[in-house]
């Protein structure tokens, strides 16, 4: 990689592929199905505000199970390499992650430079009482949640505000929209406009905001690198049809440390 002149800014977009290498399923496939009684629910049915309003106990049970899966996973080499890149670039680095598992933060990524645009499954919030800042889900709730187990009456109380209102998972649901206050929407787009290089890792391009980031970068003809196991993805196609794009097919844990080493040398 050639040396890059000046104070270059790097934006990284990470998706489910980087977390899959830590053992976290995407939850969009069969791993995400959740049984209530005799009915199997697809993730698209449960991960909505309307589902939460209809059956909050069932939605919370599913999210507490997913939280346990995420907490038992460990950051991999790709997570740690991105932390090294942040430490090298400081405020010239922005990480935009679609993942709600919190693995970037556990690897050492800073909250200031990490935009969790879909939220974080370790947190909850109380929108209905005007409290928008997320809180950690209480430690009293088990992280070893069995598949299909329903939250008990005494456990649901840990998820309530002092006034009695039930909190909700701090995630962006399918029937909700990005915003700046909770999900850094405007900040993400500003970072894309200021970027001198984009690195996309483990994302196929199925969610709106990351696609906007890649398209804005591509329109500006600045370098961007896509690391993905799957050749058949929107970001791979975008990079292959761009004069400034490059594609590396394979595991993030293998490619990202190499890419980060080269970027640090070049910058």
Wavefront OBJ file of the C-alpha trace (Angstrom):
o trace
v 0.000 0.000 0.000
v 1.390 3.399 -1.003
v 2.006 6.120 1.564
v -0.933 8.470 2.088
v -0.160 12.145 2.450
v -1.420 14.471 5.172
v -3.804 13.862 8.043
v -5.838 11.090 6.460
v -9.165 10.025 7.931
v -10.287 6.391 7.907
v -13.847 5.131 8.300
v -14.449 1.449 9.034
v -17.847 -0.207 8.562
v -18.207 -3.573 10.303
v -20.980 -6.118 9.961
v -22.053 -9.562 11.108
v -19.141 -11.324 9.398
v -16.576 -10.077 11.893
v -18.707 -11.279 14.823
v -19.455 -14.630 13.201
v -15.762 -15.471 13.580
v -16.226 -15.042 17.350
v -19.076 -17.558 17.294
v -22.018 -15.162 17.177
v -24.693 -16.207 14.666
v -26.409 -13.592 12.533
v -29.805 -14.487 14.102
v -31.387 -13.959 10.696
v -31.237 -17.682 9.947
v -32.516 -20.694 11.870
v -30.414 -19.685 14.904
v -32.685 -16.697 15.380
v -36.005 -18.509 15.522
v -37.745 -18.281 18.889
v -40.516 -20.568 20.094
v -43.413 -19.323 22.185
v -45.790 -22.152 22.936
v -46.263 -24.005 19.661
v -45.422 -21.030 17.439
v -41.989 -20.340 15.957
v -41.194 -16.659 15.453
v -38.808 -15.395 12.798
v -36.391 -12.618 13.889
v -38.158 -10.161 11.579
v -41.332 -10.787 13.594
v -39.755 -10.250 17.015
v -37.240 -7.476 16.312
v -39.890 -4.774 15.972
v -41.422 -2.143 18.199
v -44.882 -3.432 17.342
v -43.958 -6.946 18.559
v -42.548 -5.496 21.771
v -45.770 -3.621 22.423
v -47.841 -6.777 21.800
v -45.676 -9.279 23.668
v -42.919 -7.549 25.633
v -42.134 -10.576 27.809
v -41.467 -12.801 24.787
v -39.310 -10.167 23.077
v -37.297 -9.606 26.239
v -36.798 -13.359 26.671
v -35.377 -13.589 23.155
v -33.060 -10.625 23.693
v -31.820 -11.913 27.029
v -30.930 -15.188 25.286
v -29.101 -13.285 22.529
v -27.350 -11.131 25.131
v -25.992 -14.279 26.773
v -24.659 -15.571 23.451
v -22.895 -12.253 22.825
v -21.415 -12.007 26.326
v -19.963 -15.501 26.117
v -18.179 -14.666 22.847
v -14.731 -13.072 22.767
v -13.298 -10.432 20.398
v -11.121 -11.913 17.674
v -7.965 -10.762 15.884
v -9.917 -8.458 13.589
v -11.493 -6.587 16.526
v -8.114 -6.147 18.179
v -6.447 -5.005 14.942
v -9.046 -2.260 14.493
v -8.295 -1.051 18.016
v -4.634 -0.722 16.997
v -5.688 1.351 14.007
v -7.799 3.625 16.202
v -4.921 4.103 18.623
v -2.674 5.079 15.700
v -5.121 7.542 14.127
v -7.012 8.766 17.230
v -9.754 11.226 16.156
v -8.976 10.549 12.479
v -10.563 7.111 12.925
v -14.285 6.334 12.955
v -15.786 2.867 13.398
v -19.363 2.451 12.196
v -20.637 -0.928 13.352
v -23.926 -2.617 12.568
v -23.255 -5.194 15.273
v -25.094 -5.001 18.587
v -22.852 -7.493 20.397
v -20.458 -4.930 21.909
v -17.339 -6.905 20.900
v -15.586 -3.834 19.495
v -15.876 -2.082 22.840
v -14.740 -5.160 24.737
v -11.665 -5.294 22.493
v -10.818 -1.727 23.502
v -12.524 0.491 20.921
v -13.436 3.880 22.377
v -17.027 5.026 22.753
v -16.120 8.381 21.190
v -14.919 6.909 17.896
v -17.335 3.945 17.745
v -20.775 4.529 16.274
v -23.070 1.625 17.182
v -25.669 2.471 14.566
v -27.939 -0.447 15.499
v -27.468 -0.159 19.265
v -25.955 -2.525 21.825
v -27.677 -5.613 23.194
v -26.032 -5.197 26.606
v -28.053 -2.018 27.209
v -31.675 -1.004 27.730
v -33.458 2.336 27.781
v -36.703 3.978 28.926
v -38.112 5.975 26.019
v -41.595 6.094 27.547
v -40.409 8.210 30.480
v -38.179 10.433 28.344
v -34.928 8.801 29.434
v -33.009 8.286 26.192
v -29.564 7.459 27.587
v -29.096 3.677 27.682
v -28.350 1.757 30.866
v -26.580 -1.562 31.218
v -29.029 -4.427 31.664
v -28.774 -5.362 35.360
v -26.216 -8.020 36.264
v -28.883 -9.798 38.314
v -30.266 -11.168 35.037
v -28.491 -14.354 34.026
v -26.137 -14.360 31.050
v -26.624 -18.120 30.707
v -30.101 -17.903 29.221
v -31.409 -21.168 27.782
v -32.991 -21.121 24.324
v -36.739 -20.798 24.669
v -36.752 -19.852 28.364
v -39.256 -17.166 29.294
v -38.449 -14.326 31.655
v -40.039 -14.800 35.101
v -42.085 -12.252 37.060
v -39.282 -11.511 39.508
v -36.812 -11.094 36.631
v -38.992 -8.720 34.621
v -38.908 -6.304 37.556
v -35.170 -5.740 36.949
v -36.149 -4.341 33.549
v -38.526 -1.736 34.961
v -37.939 1.920 35.730
v -38.393 3.122 39.304
v -41.818 4.401 38.215
v -42.806 0.920 37.017
v -42.485 1.447 33.253
v -40.911 -1.487 31.415
v -37.689 -0.681 29.590
v -36.765 -1.892 26.119
v -33.581 -3.290 24.534
v -31.281 -0.574 23.204
v -31.382 -1.740 19.592
v -32.727 -0.408 16.305
v -35.705 -2.511 15.283
v -36.916 -3.254 11.768
v -39.863 -0.855 12.023
v -37.772 2.037 13.404
v -35.527 4.703 11.888
v -31.975 5.843 12.437
v -31.527 9.055 14.409
v -28.595 11.074 15.724
v -29.415 10.943 19.436
v -29.426 7.165 19.784
v -27.622 5.885 16.696
v -25.295 8.655 15.433
v -26.993 8.913 12.031
v -25.858 12.442 11.111
v -22.392 11.897 12.572
v -21.981 8.779 10.442
v -22.822 10.605 7.241
v -20.472 13.451 8.146
v -17.691 10.928 8.732
v -18.341 9.435 5.293
v -18.119 12.867 3.678
v -14.780 13.556 5.390
v -13.216 10.107 4.892
v -10.043 9.607 2.898
v -10.354 5.820 2.994
v -13.172 3.392 3.746
v -12.675 -0.143 5.039
v -15.746 -2.411 4.991
v -15.396 -5.680 6.893
v -17.857 -8.539 7.174
v -20.859 -6.683 5.779
v -22.891 -7.665 2.740
v -24.716 -4.338 2.371
v -28.265 -5.151 3.468
v -28.834 -2.229 5.844
v -29.477 1.351 4.844
v -26.959 3.526 6.665
v -23.806 1.496 5.855
v -24.899 1.437 2.210
v -25.213 5.229 2.262
v -21.682 5.468 3.663
v -20.199 3.262 0.938
v -22.083 5.002 -1.834
v -20.991 8.460 -0.689
v -17.392 7.317 -0.532
v -17.642 5.682 -3.946
v -19.127 8.825 -5.494
v -16.138 10.803 -4.211
v -13.702 8.322 -5.821
v -11.651 7.802 -2.678
v -10.050 4.436 -1.872
v -12.132 1.788 -0.203
v -11.366 -1.802 0.718
v -13.917 -4.566 1.213
v -13.069 -7.664 3.265
v -15.745 -10.342 3.086
v -16.043 -14.119 2.902
v -18.966 -13.908 0.484
v -18.267 -12.773 -3.084
v -21.973 -12.229 -3.676
v -22.559 -8.985 -1.773
v -23.443 -5.406 -2.602
v -20.233 -3.974 -1.163
v -18.047 -6.423 -3.105
v -19.873 -5.520 -6.296
v -19.560 -1.796 -5.570
v -15.820 -2.081 -4.977
v -15.233 -4.235 -8.052
v -16.934 -1.658 -10.272
v -15.062 1.281 -8.778
v -11.715 2.618 -9.951
v -10.663 3.092 -6.320
v -12.097 -0.096 -4.804
v -10.308 -3.275 -3.745
v -11.745 -6.614 -2.606
v -10.142 -9.168 -0.264
v -12.111 -12.401 -0.042
v -11.651 -14.354 3.176
v -11.881 -14.209 6.946
v -11.739 -10.861 8.704
v -9.492 -12.291 11.428
v -6.903 -13.154 8.773
v -7.144 -10.104 6.520
v -7.796 -7.201 8.882
v -4.530 -7.481 10.885
v -2.627 -7.447 7.570
v -4.594 -4.478 6.240
v -4.190 -2.555 9.499
v -0.421 -3.151 9.510
v -0.205 -1.749 5.986
v -2.373 1.261 6.807
v -0.297 2.120 9.859
v 2.860 2.005 7.756
v 1.269 4.139 5.057
v -0.171 6.750 7.419
l 1 2 3 4 5 6 7 8 9 10 11 12 13 14 15 16 17 18 19 20 21 22 23 24 25 26 27 28 29 30 31 32 33 34 35 36 37 38 39 40 41 42 43 44 45 46 47 48 49 50 51 52 53 54 55 56 57 58 59 60 61 62 63 64 65 66 67 68 69 70 71 72 73 74 75 76 77 78 79 80 81 82 83 84 85 86 87 88 89 90 91 92 93 94 95 96 97 98 99 100 101 102 103 104 105 106 107 108 109 110 111 112 113 114 115 116 117 118 119 120 121 122 123 124 125 126 127 128 129 130 131 132 133 134 135 136 137 138 139 140 141 142 143 144 145 146 147 148 149 150 151 152 153 154 155 156 157 158 159 160 161 162 163 164 165 166 167 168 169 170 171 172 173 174 175 176 177 178 179 180 181 182 183 184 185 186 187 188 189 190 191 192 193 194 195 196 197 198 199 200 201 202 203 204 205 206 207 208 209 210 211 212 213 214 215 216 217 218 219 220 221 222 223 224 225 226 227 228 229 230 231 232 233 234 235 236 237 238 239 240 241 242 243 244 245 246 247 248 249 250 251 252 253 254 255 256 257 258 259 260 261 262 263 264 265 266 267
